[in-house]
């Protein structure tokens, strides 16, 4: 069963997770000023992605430029992968392709531990994607353990590009922030993503 077959109840049951709903775990953060490159890109791509309204358009036009900006803000010290296969534990269905993931390694030719943030792109309704994103987060946790790169927290986000919802996995405990954060403005989302990379 690939990641996209997981519902939230299924991933919680299969991996004995405890969910805490609605609690904001992101601190109050100063906004991160985007580069002129990202500002110009989003000015053009946000209206296009909304008009086309496909998952692919939103991924390419909004999500990918934002994640590359996170890499830019962190001076290239992370890697961003898009559409990569991530076969961590096929025997327990932790396999398949992920929309985006961020590793704290600058290595870009292959996925190297520690994987710290999973990003799941959706066209509109975010709720059905929470299970898939959480399954990918569990996979990242186990991938890091396999590579002796245990870190305390894995973050995830489910997004349409213009709306972002965040998750946090620590041990067997999952916090799902039920707030939908808008983009634009991009400054708040950049602040969250940079903080998650630096605090995982």
N, C-alpha and C positions, 0 to 999 in steps of 0.2 A: 504494500500500500504506500504510494508516494505521499509526500507531505500534503499535497493539495486534497487528499482524501480524508484528512483528519478534521473532525469537528472539535469544538472546544471540549465537549463532554468526553469524547473518545480519548483525546490526548491526556486529560486529567485522570481518567480511569486507567489507561494503559501504563502511565508513568507515576501513578500515586502522587499527584500534585495537589497542593492546597491553593485555592484561589482567594485573593482578597480583592474585592471589587470597589472601584470608585475612589480609591485613595490616591491622592496626588503624591508621587514620589520625587518629582522634579522640583528642585529648589527654585526660589525666585532668582532668576539669572539676568545679568545685563544682556541686552541684545547684541548680537554680533553683526558688525557692519559688513555687508557683502561687497565683494570686489566689483569694480565697474563692469567686468566681463559678465558676472552673474546677473547684475542688474539689467544690462542690455539684453542678455539672453532671455531672461524671464519676461521682459517687456514684450518680446516678440512671441515667445513660445506659450505663455499661459493662455492668451486668447485662442491661439491655434489649437492647443491641446483640449481646451474646454469645448471648442466648436466641433472638433473631430470626435471627441469623447470616447475614444477607445483606450483600453488599458495600455496598449503599446505607445500611443501618442502621449499619454500622461507620464509613462515611464521615461520615454526618451526626452520629452520636452520640458518636464518639471523635475522629476525625482532625480534622474541622473545628473543634471547640472548642479542640483543642490548638494548631492553627495560628493561630487568632484570639488565643489567649493569647500566642503569640510576638509578634504585632503589638502587643498590649497591653504586653508587657514592654519593647518597643522604642519605646514612646510614639508608635505610629502612623506611624513613619517607613518602613514597608514596606507593600506591598499583597499580599493573598492572593486568588487566583482559584480558583474551583471549577467544573469542567466546561466550561471555555472551549475554543473552537476555537483551535488554534495552528498555522496553515498557513505554515510557515517556508520550506520548499523542496519543493513538491509534485513537482518533476521528479526528485527523488531520494527520494521517499516520506516526507519529513519533514513530515507533515501529519496532521491529525486532532484529536481532543479529548484534553486532559490532565485527569487527576482534580483535581490541585491544583498550583499553582505560586506561588512567592513571588518578587516583584520588589523590588529595593532602592529603587524609586520609590514614594512614597505615593499616586500616581495610581491611583484605583480604577475609573474608568470604562472604561479599556482597558488592555491589556497594554503596558507601557512598559519599555524596557531600563534597567538590566540585570536580566535574569531570572537568578536565582541558585540556586534550589532547586526541584526537581521531586519531587512526591510521588505515588506510584502506589499506589492502594488495591486490596487483594485480599482475598477472603473468607478463604482459609486458606493454601494452598501459595504461598510467596513466590517460589520459584525461577523458575517460568515467566514471572513479571512483570519479571525483571531485564532482559531484552532490550528490552521496551517502555519501561521507565524510562530505560535507557541511550540509546535512540533519541531520547527527549524531551530528554535532557541534551545530546546532540549538536545537536539543533535549537536549544536555548537558547544554546549556544555560538555557533552561526552567526547566530542572531537578534541577539545582542549585537554581533557583528562587523559585521553589516549596519547597525546603528544607531550605529556608532563608539563602542561602550561595551564595549570588550574588557576582560574581567577574567580573572584567571589560572585560577580554579577554579569549576567548576559542581558542585554537590552534588545527590545524589538519594537518595531513600529509598523502599523498597517496604515496605508495612505492611498488616497486617490490623487495625490499631488497637491490638491487644494485644501484637503482636510487630513490631519495627522492624529493618530491615536497611539499611545505608548504603553509598553509592557515591560516588566522587570522580572527576571528569574534569579532567585538566590536559593541554592539547594533545591528543596522540593516546594518552595513557596513562590507563588506568582502573584504579582500585583498588576492589576489592569486599571489604568487611569481611564475612566469613562468620559473624560473631557475630550471634545473634538477641538483641536487647535487649528486655526485657519492659516492658509498661505495663499495670497499675501496677508500680512507682511512676512517676508522671509527671515527677518532678523531674529524673531523669537525661535523659529524652527532651527535655524543655524545655531543659536545659543544652546538649545537642548541637545542637538546632535554632537556638537563639540564637547559639551560637558559629559555626555554619555561615553564618548571615546576616552576622555581623560579620567573618568571615575569608574571604570569597569574593573 
